[in-house]
Amino acid sequence: MFYGGIDVAKHQHEVCILDHEGQAVLRLHVKNNQKGLEKLNKAMHTLDIKTDDICFCLEATGHYWLPLFSQLEQRGYQLHVINPIQSDALRNLYVRKTKTDTKDALLLADMMRLGYTKETKLATETTLRLQTLSRSRFVFVRQVSSLKNQVLCILDRIFPEYASCFSSVFIQTSKELLKRYSEPEELAEVDLSELSHFLSEHSRGRLGHERAEQIKALAKGTFGIRLAIDAFTLQLRLLVEQIEFIEDQIKIIEEAINQVMEELRTEDTEYRHVLETVPGIGSTLAAAIIGEIGDIQRFPNAKALVAYAGIDASVKASGQFEGTKNRMSKRGSPVLRHSLWLAAVSARRFNPELKEFYELKRSQGKHSNVATGAVARRLTHIIYSIWKSDRPFKPDYQWTPQGND
């Protein structure tokens, strides 16, 4: 039996193949394309190594490993993918602490030979689609949040009173007003009837003359600066337009997510996935959780899933010392962690059992974020249980998380 280690990089991979005794029989670099893969195949053919005679190990380095993994899997090779954290830990066992691409490939092959890796399967197409769409939505939502903060910063400088005019600066009526009348002086001088009509039109009759008077009065007496006002108002208008553009793209992504989720629906159920039966988890959050977890069967227990999401507590202890202020480890998928956090925030309001649990933690003096983290961990136990057994959530079921919250 032969064992191959591949150090993955963007343009070129380093390959090392060991025999069962740990002796290197092949070292070479291959480009990250079809020619490079053919070079590897020819080298193994020369050594008379067949697909059934070798196992490959590679790190999940960014996104660069995925095409190589897919190509090798299609050719029938047995593959193992490990987290770089795992290989870093084993690298420290070597007396001479060196890190080169060649030595990394050797280390990965040796890990395979010694049985330190597990076989990895490529995610299903549905899971990969949900993961891709959910991660795109995650990025776009963060971009919108950043753009909104920039808008608020500009308004704080040129028209600090504006935020009091609406329940939110970013409701549709407010955004239309900022695009049309970006400068406070324009709002101060615009005809009252014209402004009233504008507000009524864009708010569908909910706002009118009274709100127009308020806005004009605040604009006339604003404490905002007048320096470089043309530059600020131009930036303000462009930022609002960019927010609307990205929000439209988010809607398109959410429609695509719903289409994929619809494919999970079976004829004998009302829900598309058991996760959607949990209060606080809607279609969008369910899609993100499914996309990041993939196959729930690969987790031996709920604690492993909690650790994978990075919502477990990091423990600091040395000798007789044991830390009392442990923070969330935040290792693993940020999209999964963020989704579970949002689900916990919703669940602490709408799920009676988790609401009671949250209030218990708060009564014990826990900060709101700490209590929400505990809810997220308990919610993850529930997710694991119903998904593993493929049964819908039942409010009256006595959930018993493993370990302490």
C-alpha positions in Angstrom: 0.0 0.0 0.0 1.2 3.6 -0.8 0.4 6.8 0.9 0.3 10.2 -0.8 0.5 13.6 0.8 -0.4 16.7 -1.3 0.5 20.2 -0.1 -2.2 22.3 -1.8 -1.4 25.8 -3.1 -3.1 28.2 -5.6 -0.9 27.5 -8.6 1.2 24.5 -7.8 0.9 21.4 -5.5 3.7 19.5 -3.9 3.3 15.7 -3.8 5.1 13.1 -1.8 4.3 9.3 -1.9 5.5 6.9 0.7 5.5 3.1 0.8 4.2 1.1 3.7 7.6 1.4 5.5 7.6 5.2 5.3 10.2 5.4 2.5 9.6 8.2 -0.1 9.1 6.7 -3.6 8.0 9.8 -5.3 8.4 13.6 -4.8 7.3 16.0 -7.4 5.4 19.3 -8.0 2.4 19.5 -10.2 0.6 22.5 -11.5 -3.0 23.2 -10.5 -4.5 22.2 -13.9 -5.2 19.1 -16.0 -1.6 18.9 -17.2 -0.4 18.8 -13.7 -2.9 16.0 -12.9 -1.8 14.0 -15.9 1.8 14.5 -14.8 0.9 12.9 -11.5 -0.9 10.0 -13.2 2.0 9.3 -15.5 4.5 9.3 -12.5 2.3 6.7 -10.7 1.9 4.7 -13.8 5.7 4.5 -14.1 5.9 3.2 -10.5 3.0 0.8 -11.3 0.8 2.3 -8.6 -2.9 1.7 -9.3 -5.8 3.7 -7.9 -6.6 1.0 -5.5 -3.1 0.9 -4.2 -2.8 4.4 -2.8 -4.6 6.8 -0.5 -4.1 10.6 -0.7 -4.2 13.1 2.1 -4.5 16.9 1.6 -5.3 19.9 3.8 -8.5 21.9 3.4 -6.5 25.0 2.4 -8.9 27.8 1.6 -10.9 26.8 -1.5 -7.9 25.5 -3.5 -8.3 21.9 -2.4 -11.8 21.4 -3.8 -11.1 21.2 -7.6 -8.1 18.8 -6.9 -10.2 16.7 -4.5 -13.0 16.5 -7.1 -10.7 15.5 -10.0 -8.9 12.8 -8.0 -12.2 11.4 -6.7 -13.6 11.2 -10.2 -10.5 9.0 -11.0 -11.4 6.6 -8.2 -8.7 7.5 -5.6 -9.3 7.2 -1.9 -9.0 10.7 -0.4 -8.7 12.1 3.1 -9.0 15.9 3.8 -7.9 17.2 7.2 -8.1 20.6 8.9 -4.8 22.5 8.8 -5.1 22.8 12.6 -4.7 19.0 12.9 -1.6 18.9 10.8 -0.1 21.9 12.6 -0.5 20.1 15.9 1.3 17.0 14.5 4.0 19.1 12.9 5.0 20.3 16.3 5.9 16.8 17.3 8.9 16.9 14.9 12.1 17.8 16.6 13.2 20.1 13.8 10.3 22.5 13.3 10.5 23.3 9.7 7.7 24.3 7.4 8.2 23.9 3.6 5.9 22.7 1.0 8.0 19.5 0.4 8.1 18.7 4.1 4.3 19.4 4.5 3.6 16.9 1.7 5.8 14.3 3.5 4.0 15.0 6.8 0.5 14.5 5.3 1.6 11.2 3.7 3.0 10.1 7.0 -0.2 11.0 8.8 -2.1 8.8 6.3 0.4 5.9 6.8 0.0 6.1 10.6 -3.8 6.2 10.4 -4.3 9.7 11.8 -6.9 10.7 9.1 -10.4 9.8 8.3 -11.9 9.3 4.8 -13.7 12.3 3.5 -16.6 12.5 1.1 -17.3 15.5 -1.1 -20.5 17.3 -0.2 -23.6 16.5 -2.2 -24.6 18.9 -4.9 -27.6 20.2 -2.9 -25.4 20.9 0.1 -22.8 22.6 -2.0 -25.5 24.8 -3.6 -26.9 25.8 -0.2 -23.4 26.5 1.1 -22.4 28.7 -1.8 -25.7 30.6 -1.8 -25.7 31.1 2.0 -22.1 32.2 2.1 -22.8 34.7 -0.7 -25.7 36.1 1.2 -23.6 36.3 4.3 -21.0 38.4 2.5 -23.6 40.7 0.9 -25.5 41.2 4.2 -22.2 42.3 5.8 -21.5 44.6 3.0 -24.9 46.2 3.4 -24.2 46.6 7.1 -20.9 48.3 6.4 -22.5 50.7 3.9 -25.3 51.6 6.3 -22.7 52.5 8.9 -21.1 54.8 6.4 -24.4 56.5 5.6 -25.0 57.1 9.3 -21.5 58.6 9.7 -22.2 61.1 6.9 -25.6 62.1 8.4 -23.9 62.6 11.7 -21.8 65.2 10.1 -24.1 67.0 7.7 -27.6 66.4 9.2 -27.4 64.8 12.7 -31.1 65.4 13.4 -32.2 63.4 10.4 -32.4 60.0 12.2 -35.2 61.4 14.5 -37.4 61.9 11.4 -38.0 58.2 10.8 -38.3 54.9 12.7 -35.2 53.9 10.7 -33.0 55.8 8.4 -33.2 52.8 6.0 -36.9 52.4 5.5 -37.9 52.9 1.9 -39.3 56.4 2.3 -36.2 57.6 4.0 -33.9 56.1 1.3 -35.9 57.7 -1.5 -35.8 61.1 0.4 -32.0 60.9 0.8 -31.5 60.1 -2.9 -33.8 63.0 -4.0 -32.8 65.6 -1.4 -29.3 64.7 -0.2 -28.4 68.1 1.1 -30.2 69.6 4.3 -30.4 72.9 2.6 -32.5 71.4 -0.2 -35.0 70.0 2.4 -35.1 73.3 4.1 -36.0 75.2 0.9 -38.3 72.6 -0.8 -41.9 73.6 -1.1 -43.9 72.1 1.8 -46.7 70.7 -0.4 -44.1 69.1 -2.7 -42.4 67.4 0.2 -45.7 66.3 1.7 -46.7 64.7 -1.6 -43.3 63.0 -2.0 -43.6 61.5 1.5 -47.2 60.4 1.0 -46.3 58.8 -2.4 -43.4 56.8 -1.1 -44.9 55.8 2.2 -48.2 54.8 0.6 -50.1 57.5 2.5 -48.7 56.8 5.9 -46.6 60.0 6.0 -47.6 63.5 4.9 -47.9 67.1 5.9 -47.0 66.7 9.6 -43.8 64.8 8.8 -42.8 67.2 6.1 -43.1 70.1 8.5 -40.9 68.3 11.0 -38.2 67.5 8.4 -38.1 71.1 7.1 -37.9 72.5 10.6 -35.0 70.2 11.5 -33.2 70.9 8.2 -33.4 74.7 8.7 -31.9 74.5 12.2 -29.4 71.6 11.6 -26.2 71.5 13.6 -24.5 69.8 10.7 -21.3 71.1 9.0 -21.3 73.0 5.7 -17.7 72.2 4.7 -17.4 70.1 1.5 -21.1 69.5 1.5 -21.2 68.7 -2.2 -18.7 65.8 -1.7 -20.6 64.4 1.3 -24.0 64.6 -0.4 -22.7 62.8 -3.5 -21.2 60.1 -1.4 -24.4 59.8 0.6 -26.6 59.4 -2.6 -24.2 56.8 -4.1 -24.1 54.8 -0.8 -27.9 54.6 -0.6 -28.1 53.5 -4.2 -25.4 50.8 -3.6 -27.4 49.6 -0.5 -30.5 49.2 -2.6 -28.6 47.4 -5.4 -27.1 44.8 -3.0 -30.4 44.4 -1.2 -31.9 43.5 -4.5 -29.2 40.9 -5.0 -29.8 39.5 -1.6 -33.5 39.0 -2.6 -32.3 37.1 -5.7 -30.1 34.9 -3.6 -32.9 34.2 -1.1 -35.2 33.2 -4.0 -32.5 30.7 -5.2 -32.1 29.4 -1.6 -35.9 28.8 -1.4 -35.8 26.9 -4.7 -33.1 24.6 -3.4 -34.9 24.1 -0.1 -38.1 23.2 -2.0 -36.2 20.3 -3.5 -35.8 18.9 0.0 -39.6 18.7 0.5 -41.1 15.2 0.5 -44.7 14.5 -0.3 -45.7 13.3 3.2 -44.4 16.4 5.1 -45.4 20.0 5.3 -41.9 21.2 5.9 -38.9 21.1 3.6 -36.4 20.1 6.3 -36.8 19.1 9.9 -34.7 22.2 11.0 -37.5 24.4 9.8 -39.8 22.9 12.5 -37.6 24.5 15.2 -39.0 27.9 16.4 -36.4 30.5 15.4 -35.1 28.7 12.3 -36.6 29.8 9.0 -35.8 28.8 5.5 -32.8 31.1 5.2 -31.1 30.1 8.4 -31.9 26.4 7.8 -30.3 26.6 4.4 -27.1 28.2 5.9 -26.9 25.5 8.7 -27.5 22.6 6.2 -24.9 24.0 3.8 -22.2 24.4 6.5 -22.8 21.1 8.3 -23.5 18.9 5.2 -23.9 15.4 6.5 -25.0 15.3 10.1 -24.0 11.6 10.4 -20.3 12.6 10.3 -20.6 14.1 13.8 -20.5 11.4 16.6 -22.4 13.6 19.1 -23.9 17.0 19.6 -20.8 18.2 21.5 -18.7 17.6 18.3 -21.2 19.7 16.3 -21.0 22.5 19.0 -17.2 22.5 18.7 -17.4 22.4 14.9 -19.5 25.6 15.0 -17.0 27.3 17.3 -19.6 28.1 20.0 -18.0 26.0 22.6 -16.1 27.6 25.5 -12.3 27.9 25.3 -10.8 26.6 28.5 -7.7 28.2 30.1 -6.0 26.0 32.7 -2.4 25.5 33.9 -1.4 23.5 37.0 -3.6 24.6 39.8 -5.0 27.5 37.8 -8.3 27.3 36.0 -9.7 30.3 34.2 -13.2 31.4 35.2 -13.8 33.8 32.3 -13.9 31.4 29.3 -14.8 32.9 26.0 -16.4 31.3 22.9 -13.7 29.5 20.9 -15.0 30.9 17.6 -13.2 28.2 15.6 -14.9 26.7 12.6 -17.3 28.1 10.1 -18.2 31.8 10.8 -21.4 31.4 8.7 -22.6 28.5 10.8 -21.7 30.2 14.0 -23.5 33.4 12.9 -26.6 31.4 11.8 -26.8 29.6 15.1 -26.4 32.8 16.9 -29.3 34.5 15.0 -31.4 31.4 15.5 -30.7 31.6 19.3 -31.7 35.3 19.4 -35.0 34.4 17.8 -35.5 31.2 19.8 -35.0 33.0 23.1 -38.1 35.1 22.2 -40.4 32.6 20.5 -39.4 29.2 22.0 -40.9 28.9 25.5 -38.3 26.3 26.7 -35.3 28.2 25.4 -36.8 31.5 26.6 -37.0 30.1 30.1 -33.5 28.8 29.8 -32.3 32.2 28.7 -34.0 34.0 31.5 -32.5 31.5 34.0 -29.0 32.3 32.8 -29.8 36.0 33.0 -31.1 35.6 36.6 -27.7 33.9 37.4 -26.0 37.2 36.5 -24.9 36.2 33.0 -24.4 38.9 30.4 -27.0 38.8 27.6 -24.4 37.6 25.1 -23.2 34.8 27.5 -26.8 33.7 28.0 -27.5 33.8 24.2 -24.4 31.7 23.7 -25.7 29.1 26.1 -29.0 29.1 24.2 -27.1 28.6 20.9 -25.4 25.6 22.4 -28.6 24.1 23.6 -30.3 24.8 20.3 -27.4 23.0 18.5 -28.1 19.9 20.7 -31.7 20.1 19.6 -30.7 20.5 15.9 -28.4 17.5 16.2 -31.0 15.3 17.8 -33.9 16.0 15.4 -31.7 16.0 12.3 -29.9 12.8 13.3 -33.2 11.0 13.9 -35.1 12.9 11.1 -38.1 13.8 13.3 -39.7 17.2 13.6 -39.2 19.4 16.7 -41.8 18.9 19.5 -42.1 21.6 22.1 -43.1 19.2 24.9 -40.1 16.9 24.4 -37.5 16.9 27.2 -34.3 17.8 25.5 -31.2 16.9 27.6 -28.0 18.4 26.3 -24.8 16.5 26.8 -22.4 18.3 29.1 -22.7 21.7 30.8 -24.1 24.8 29.1 
